[in-house]
Amino acid sequence: MSGSVKRRGENHGVSLNGDSKKPRFKRGRNEMRTITRHSRRGEKYHQDEPHKHNEGNAEEDSEEEEVEDAPETSDNDDGIDVSKAYSALLTLLSCDHKEVKSSNNKKDKKEMQDNEEAGNEELEEQMAPSDREGDDDEEEGENDFADDNEEDEDEETKDPFEVHFNQVSDEYVDKEKKLVVDDKRKWVTSSKNQVGNYIIFASSPPGEGIDVQVGNSKLLSNHHIKRRVVDAYESKYNTLSLNEIDRALLQPMLSYKDVCYPYVQPKNSGYRKLYTVHALNHVFKTRDRILKNNAKLHHYQEQLRSGKTDLEEPELRDQGYTRPKVLIILPTRNAAYEVVEMLIKLSGSEQQENKKKFADQYYSNAVPPTKKAEDFIDAFRGNSNDFFCLGLKFTRKSLKLYSSFYSSDILIASPLGLQMILESPDKKKRQYDFLSSIEVLIVDRANQIEMQNWDHVQTVWNYINKIPKEFHDADFSRIRMWALNDQSKLLRQTLVFSEYSTPQINNLLTKSLNLGGKVRFKNVVDTKLCIMNLIGLKIKQVFQRFNAASPMDVPEVRFKYFINTVLPSLSKSSSYEDGLLVYIPSYFDYLRIKSHMKTSSKVTFGAIDEYSSQSKLTRARQQFALGKIKILLYTHRLHYFRRYEIQGVKTILLYGVPENPIFYKELVRFIGKSLFQQTADIDLSFVRTLYCKWDAVALERIVGAERTGILCNSTNETYEFV
């Protein structure tokens, strides 16, 4: 397409710096913070486009026009012509892309490379700069409010969405920023109560939190949720009734508090319905608020044209820099497929664009062996590809999949997919502006993401809610002041869902600065229901404590305790010369122990980890089963990805407490298999676990809450259970 084609919005010819030739302009961060509304929109502009506004987060969605592929002609912050940076992407947009096929259980390196290249093409297509898209139903914008649930002014002022994002004053946010960010004051635990098997801790920011009132009704329809979402929920699930746990979870969600919720079992997926409802409700309310304000501006212009000149132009701030408002981070394409299907059900959309392409690339009917654990089947069923990033755009009656990032309402991505965009090796392709206005951040199946590469999650955290490099046609008269003042992180909601809590997962909420507050759910593990009592094997289980002054000291103290106290006594305490399995949770500890065993031990040992070749894995397991290898070092992540059943295990040493309690049961049952094969004696075999008081959270899931207090705080350092 010719570069001379005009992009929508260029014909206005007015710039903030007085230059009428350039459609985009450089502006420093300080200037962006001090922009004020100093001129009125031209009358001709409002006659031509009475409802048009320049914000990507609620641009009223229209059919894509041919000019969308016109190359950028403006300069970026570094003075580089953007059209050159995206020339390759425009070539891709003009041809048919090969769709990524669903991956099966085993892929060779060539297939993985092909999938990655196809995934890159897909991401580049969505990253390509596009024109402002109009709204399919712009003409019907006012009708949206007639067939949705109307709220009077009093009810609207109580709406959590309005209270959290639109009613906070600049003075309040500035004051809280000083306390939370500058002074780093501690958050205060405001309440603690128990619902079912969960203890719920609520924390408030220093100073004064945002006061949002949300009811505790059993009916979904009694909450501040858009009627189209409620109707779709009732239609698809034949109920609007919420149980006690759902109400306890939905209440902080709708009041825009941060939430950390361990769902315990993979089959407990009801929470996904709730966060899907919340995400859709947030998107629709954002859009409706902007449409209402557009109508107010249109009415103001009508009054001006009728001759009323003494009117004051309304100051309406309801937007961010870009359109995407919700980011959902998931580990695999199968997880994304399930969430998108739920979004389709609950959005009430009559048609979905690119649905077949989505199903081809994200759906697979592959199922792991049924003998594997439930959490393994949940993690690896379907398409387990962890490289994706998908944009979803909602109109009044339809849902578009694979929308451009900057014209999307919801982004669904894996940490790896986002990392490849945020820190692309090609600096010209790096982007992060589409994350600048995220208001609801959802991390689901966090334990599975933790097993992939948690550094990618940290990368996303570094870029989210940053001031964008370019303006992307943002209307600064409509951007909220707290966004202009780089305070978006103080109002962004973070929702984290995992099967069980870990320090890294808990740290996501610790780092969050949401002034709405934080709510943590802690699952109470009863002694009778702890994993130790569910093994079904009466074998000696020894817990040996070492003391560390702080969490930072744990790795060093644990290693010294192992080589100085535990390792020398292994041969004395065990009645076997072989069959010792050493389970090591951390890969870095594994490398350290492996190096020590090579240089300081004469015992023949093997070491297998997640990076070992298949031939090495097979050979080491066979030699260990035959007794040729006396000690086998075995990593946490290898067990997560393979779930091997190791033969020949007679005794087990757990270098650290497994975060996943199911792993403890599976490891102990290795000995049970040896007992069944009569290669070990139940009176001589045992399991020894090294722990310290900083392992209390993981330890509680294994021995129960009551025993954990005793093991961590009493004077004895060794405890034995049968």
N, C-alpha and C positions, 0 to 999 in steps of 0.2 A: 504494500500500500504506500502511496506517495507520502513523503514527509510533509507535503504542503497542506494536507488535510487538517482543518482546524479542529481542535479538541473542544468539547463543550466547556464553556466557562471562559475561554480566551477572548471572546468578543466583548466582554465587559470593559476591558481596557483600563481598569483601575487597579493600582497597586498600593500597598501600604507604604512604600517608600517613594512614591511619586513617579515611578517609572511605568509608563503605560505600554511598554513593548514586551516586557518579559512576563510570562504567566506565573512564574514562581520566583521567590525571592529569598535571599539569604538573610537570616536574622539570628542574632545571638540569643543565648538563653536568658540573659538579663532583660533584653528588650521584650522577649516573649512574655515574661512575667508581668510587665508593666503596661501591656497593651490595653487601651481603653476604647470604648465605642465613641467615635468623634464625628461620624458622618452618617447620614441616612442613606438607605438604598435608593437608587434612582427609580423614578416612577415608571420608566419604560421597562426596567427589569421586572418589576412586580406585575406589570400588565402582561408581559410575555409569559412569566413563570410565577403565578401567584403563590404556589405552594412550594417552590424550589428552595432548597437550602444547600449549603456547601459542606455538609458533614458526612463522613463516610459511615458513621455508625447508625444512621437512620435515613440514608438517602433513599427516597421512596422508590423501590425496586422496579425496573422496567426491563423490557426485552433488550438483549444486547444488540447494539448497533454496529454497523460495519466500521465506524470510526474508532471503535474500541481498540483496535490493533494499531492505531497510529502511533509512530514512535515518539518518545519524549524529546522535546527540543530544549528543555530548560537545563540549567547547570545545577549540579549538586553542590554540597558545602565545600568540596575540595576543588571546585572549578572544573570538574570533568563532565563532558557531555554524556548525559544519561543514555542517549540514543545508541551510542556505541556500546555501552555496557550491556544493553539488552538486545542488540542486533541478533545474537544467536537465538534468544528466546522468541523473537518475532518470527524467525524462520521456523522454529518448532511449532508456533501457533498456526502457521499456514498449511501445515501438513497433518496427516493422520498419525496419531501416536500409537505405538504398540502398548497394549494394556499388559500390566503385570499379572501373570498367572499365579494362582494360589500355590503356595509352596507345600510340598509333602513332607513326610517325616525326615527323609535323608536327601541331601542335595550335595552334589559335588561342587567344587570351587567355581567351575565355569557357570553353572546355573545360578549360584549366588551372585556372581559378578553381573550376569545378565539382568537379574532382578534389581540389583542396585542401580544399574544404569537406567532401567526403565523407571525406577522410582525417582531418580534424579530428574528425568524428563517431566514426570508428573508434577514434582514440586516446582520446577522452573515454570511450568505452565501456570500454576496458581500464583507464583511469585511475580509474574510479569506485570508491569505497571499497566493499569487499565483506566479507561475514562470513567468519569462519574456515571454510574448507571442510574437511570430514572426509576420511577416506581411503577410497577405494573398496575397498581390500583391507586395511583395518585388522585385520579378523578373521583375515586370512591373513598378517599381518605376520611372524610367526615362521616361516611356511613359506617366506618369501623366501630365508631362509638355507639351507634344506634343498635347494632346487633351484638355488642359485647356488654358486659356488666357495667352499667353506669354507676358512678359514685358521686354523691353530692360533695360539696366543698368541705364539710366537716369530716366526712369519711376519708376524703383524699388526704387531708392533713395528717391523718393517723396512719396512712399507708406506710409500712416499713420502707418501701422503696423510696418514697418521697422524703421521709424523715432522714434516712441515712445518706442519700446522695444530693438532695435538692434543698433541704431545709437547714443544713449545717451552715453556720456563719463563718466568714473568713477569719474573724477574730478568734473563734473557738478553735479552729484547726491550727492557726498560728500558735495559740497558747499551748495546745496539746503537743504540737510538734516540738516545742522547746522542752517539754517535760519528757516525752518519750524518746526523741531522737537526740537532742542536744545534751540534756542532763542524764539520759538513760536511767530514769527512775524505774523502780521495780513495779511490776504488775501485782495487784492484790487479789487474793482468792476471795471472791464475794459470796460464794455459796457452795454447799456440798450436800448432795442428796443421792439416794439410791432408788433406781427404777429397775425392777427385775434383777438380773445378774450384773447390772452395771452400776458403778459409782460415778456420778457426774460431778465434775469440778468446773465451776464457772469462775473466770478471772476477768477483772476490770482493769482498764488502763489507769495510770496515775492521774490524778486530777478528777475530771468528770467524763464518764463515758457517754456515748450517744444513747439516749433513752428511747428505746423502741418497744412498744407494747404489742405483743402477739398473744392471741388467745390459745387455749389448750383444748379446743373442741375436738370431739371424736370424728366430726365430719369435715372432710377436705373442703367442702363448699363454704364453710364458715370462716375460712381463712382468707387473707387478701390475695387471692389467686384469680387470674383471668378466667372468665367463664368458659372460653373455648377450650382451655386446658382441663378444667374441671369436668366439662361434658365429655371430652375425649377419654379422660381417666375412667369415668363411670362406664362409658361405652365399652372400653377394652377390657376392663377388669371387673365389671359388674358390681362394683362397690365403691362407696365413698368413705367407708368407715375405717378409722385408723386405730391400730392397737396401741398399747401403752408405750412401747419402745418407739414406734413410728412417731407418735406425738412428741415424745421427748427429743427426738432427732429433728423433726420438722420445725419445731419452735425456734431453736437457734438459727437454723438455716434461713427461715423467712425473715428473721430479725437481723440478718446480715452479720452474724457473729462467726468467727472462725470455729471450725469443728474438726476434731480428730476422733474418728470412730472405728474401733476394731470390730469387724463383722464376724469374727471367730471362725465360721465355716463358709466355704465357697458357695454352698447352696443357699446361704442367707443373702439373697440378692435384692430383697425388698427395698433396701436403702437406695438402690439405683433408680427406682421409680421416683423416689422423693427428690433426689438431686436433679433428675431430668425435669420433673415438674418445676422445680425452683429455677433451673436454667432457662426454660421456656418462658416462665412467668416474668423473669427479669428482662429477657429480650423483647417480649411483647409490650411490657410496660415502658421500656425505654423508647420504643418506636411510637407508641401511642402518645406519650408525653410530647415528643417532638412534633407529631402531627397536630396535636392540640395547639401547641405554640405557633406552628405555621399558620393555623387558622386564625389565631389572634393577630399575628402580623398582617395577614391578608385583610382582616377586618379593619385594622388600623389604616392600611393603605386605601381601603374603600372610603373610609371617613375623610382621609386627606383629599381624595379625588372629588368628594362631594362638597368640598369647600371649607371643611373644618381645619383650620391651621393652628389652633391653640392647643392641640393635643400633644402629649409627651409620648415619644416612641417607647413602647414597652421594652424593658431589659429582661431578656429571657435567656438564661444560661442552662442548657440541658444536655450538653454533648461533651465528647472528648475529642482528641485529635483525629482518631480513626474509628471506623465502624465496629470492629470486633470487640465484643464485650465479655464473652465467656470463653475460657480456655479449659478444655478437658484433656488431661494427660493420662494416657493409657499405655500398657506394655506391649500389646500385640494387635494385629489387624482384626483378629477374631473378637477381641474385647471391644474394639472400635465398631465392628459390625453390629454387635449386640446393643451398644448404646445408641447408634444411629437408628436401628430398627425401633428402639423404644422412643426416640425423638419423633420419628415418623408417626408412630401410633398416637402420641400425646399432643402433637402439634395441631391436629385437626386439619392437616393439609390435604387437599383433594387430589393433588398430583405431585409427583416427584420427578425432577429432571435428572438425568444421568443415573438412574437407579440401577439399570442393567449393568452399566460399566462398573458401578460400585460393587455390585454383587460378584461380578467376575473377578475383581481385584482383591476383595476383602473376605469373601466367603469360601470356606472349604469344609467338606464333611469328614475330614480326617479325624480319627479318634484314637488316642493312645490305648495301649492294652488295658483291659478292664482290671487286671490284677494289680495295676499301679494304684498308688494312694489317690484319694479324692482331690487333694490340692494339686497333684501332678497332672491329673486329667484336666482339671480346670485351667491350668496354666498353659498346656500344650495342645489342647484340642483345637480343631479348626485351623485357620491360617495363623501360624505363630510368627510370621514375619514382624520384626520390630522396627521397621523403617517406613514411616508414613507421616503424612500431614495433610489434613483434609479440611476444607472450608465449607460451611453450610450457611445458606442465605434463605431467609424466610420472607415470603410475601403474604398477602392476605389469604390466598387460596393455595399456594404452592410452596414447595421446598426445592431449592436448587442445591445439588451436591457438586463438588469440585468448583465452587465459586472462587473467584480471585480472593486472596487473603484480605485485601483492602475493601472488598465489597461483601464480606461475610459477617454474619452475626455471631456464629459459634465456630471456634477452631477446635478440631480434635486431632491430637498428634501424639507421637511417641517422643520421649526425650531425645532419642537419636535423630529422629526426623527434624526436630527443631534445632538441635545442635548443628546439623549440616547446613542449616540456613543462617543461623546466628553467627557461626564461626567458619564459614565456608573457606576452603583454601584459596579460592579466587576472591580477592578482596572486593572486586567490583560487584560480586553477587551477594555479598553479605547484607542482610537486612534485619532490622529489629523493630522498625516503626510500627508494624502491625500488632505488636504487643504493648504499645504505649498506653492504650485506653482499656485494658482488661480490668473488669470490675468484679468478676467472679472467677476464681481459679479453683479447679477441681482436680485432685490427684486420686485416681482410683486404682485399686490393686497395687498399692505402694510396695508391698513385699516382693512382688514379681519384678517391679521396676528396680528395686534394690539389688536383686540378683543379676540384673543386666549390667548397668554401669551408673552408679549414683552420681558420678561427676557430671553427667549430662543434665541431671536435675539441677545441680548447683549452677550450671551454665545458664539454664532458663531463668533461674532466680536472679542472676546478675543483670539480665536484660529486660525483664518484665517491668512495665510502668516507667521506662526511661523516656525522657523528652525526645521526640523524634528528630531525625536529622533533616527531614523535609516536611513541608506543611500538608501535602496531599489534599490541597484545595479545602483545608479546614476553614470554617467561618469563625474567626476569633471572637466575634460578638456573641456567639452562642456557646463557646467553650466555658465550662465551669472554672471559677477562679482557682479552686484548689488544684485543678489539673494544670493550669497555667503556672502555678507556683511550685510545681514539681512535688505535690503532696498526695498524689494518687495512691501511693502505697499505704497511706494512713486510713484509707477508706476501702481498699480492696479486700474482699472476703476470700478466705482460703479454706477449702474443704478437703480433708484428707481421709481416705478410707483404706484400711488394710486388714489383713486377716489377724494380725497381732502387731503390737507396738514394738518398736525398736528405738534406740537413742537417735538414730539418723532421721527416722520418720517423725518422732516427737519434736525434733529440732526445727522442722518446717513451721510448726505453730510458734515455737519459741522465737523464731526470727521474724514472724509476721508482726506488723505494727497496726493492725486493724483497730480503730478506736471503738468499734462496735462491741469488742470484747472477745473472749475465747472460751470455748467449752470443750473439755476433754472427757471422753468416755473411757472408763477403765473396767475391763471385764474381771469380775471376781471369780477366782478359781477356788472352788471348795476342795478341801482335802480329799474327800471321797471321790471327787470327779477329776482329780489331777491325773496327768498322763502316766505317772508312776504306777497308779493303781489300775490302769487300763491295759497294762502290758500282757497280763495273763501268764506270767512266768515268775515263779518265786525264786529269784536269784539274788545274790548279795549285791547291794548297791551302796557304794561308799562315796561320800561327799567330803572333800578335803579342802579346807579354807586356807587362803593366804591373805595377808593384810596389805592393802595399798592405801596410801594417804589420800589420793585423788584419782579421778578417772584417767587423767593424763599419765599417771604413773603405772597404770595397770599393765600395759604390754611389757614394760621392762621388768617389773616385779614378778610377773607371771613366768617370764622366760627364765629368770634366775632361780626361781623356786623350782621350776621343772628340771633344770640341769643339775642343780645342787642337791635337791631333796628327793624329787620323785624318780628321776631316771636311774640313779644308783640303786634305789631300793626295789625297782621293778623285778629284777631277777630273784630277789630274796622273797618278796611278797607273793610272787606267782609260782605255782607248782608246775607250770609248763615252760618249756624252752622255746616254744614257738607259738604262733597264733595270736600275737598281740596286735590289735588294731588301734592306732592312735588317730583319733578324729580331731581335726584342727579347724576351727571356724574361720579364722582370718588367713588369707593367702600370704600376707606379709609374715605372719608368725610361722606359717608353713615353710617358707623359704629359709627363714632363720634357723628353724629346727633341722631342716634338711642339711643345711650347711654345717651345723654343729655335729650332726650324726656322721657326716662324711669325714670330718677332721678329728673328732674326739671319741668316736665309738668304734669298737671292733665287731659289733654285732652286724650280721648281714640284714639289711633292711631294703625295702622298696618304697618308692614315693610316687603316687599318682595324683594328678590334679586336673582341673578343667581344661588345661592347655595340652595335656598329654595326647599323643597320637593314639589311634585306636589299637594299633599293634602293641604299643607299650602297655596300654591298659589291660589288654587281654593277657599278655605275657606275665605281667606283675601279679595279676589275680590268680593265674594258674600256679605260678611258683609259690605264692603264699598259701594256696589251698593244699599244695603238696608238702609244705613245710620247708622248702628250700629257702624261702625268705622268712626270717623270724619275726620281723616287725614291719608293718605296712602303714605308711603315713597316708592319710585320706582327708581330702578337703571338703569343706561344707558346700561349696558351689558345685563341685563334681557330683556330690550326692543329690543336690537339687536338680541338676540337669539330666542325670542318668538314672538315679535311684537303683543302683546296683544292689544285688544281694550277694554280699561277699562270702565266699566259702572258706571254711577253715578257721573261723574266729573263735577263740577260746576265752580271751579276756579283752576288755576294752578300756582304753584310757581316753577320756574326753578332756582335751587340753583346755577347752572352754565350754560354757553352758550353751547348748544349741538354742538359737533364737526361736526356731520352729520346734515346738514340743513334739510334733509327729516324728521328727528325726530321731529323738531320743528313743521312742518306742521301736522304730525300725532298726536302729543300731543294736539295741539289746536283743532283738529277735534274731540277729545274726548268730548269737550264742545259742539261742534256742534251736536253730537249725543244726548246729554242731552236736547239741545234746540229742536231737532226734536221730542223727547219723551215728551216734555213740562214739564220736571222736573227742568228746569232752565230758567232764563230770560236773554235775550241778553243784556239788559241794566244794569244788575247787575253782570254778569259774567265778568271775566278778566283774563289775563295772565300776570304775573310779572316775569321779568328776572333780576337776579343779575349779574353784570359784572364789569370788570375793564379794564383799557387800555391794559393790557396784553392779553385780550381776543379778540383783534381787528381782528385777522385772522378769527376766527370762527364767530365773530359778522358780519363781512363783508358779509359772505354767507347768512345771514338772513336778514339784513336791507339794504345791498348794500354799495358800496364803498363810495359814497358821504355822506350818513348818518353816516357811521362809524367814519369819521373824526370829525363830529360834536359831536357825542355821547361821544367820547373819549377825546376830547380836549377843549370843551366849559366849561363855568363856572357852568352851571346847572348840577344837578346830577340825575334828574328824567325827563324822556321823555315819552310821551304818543302818541300812534298811533292808528288809527281806520281803 
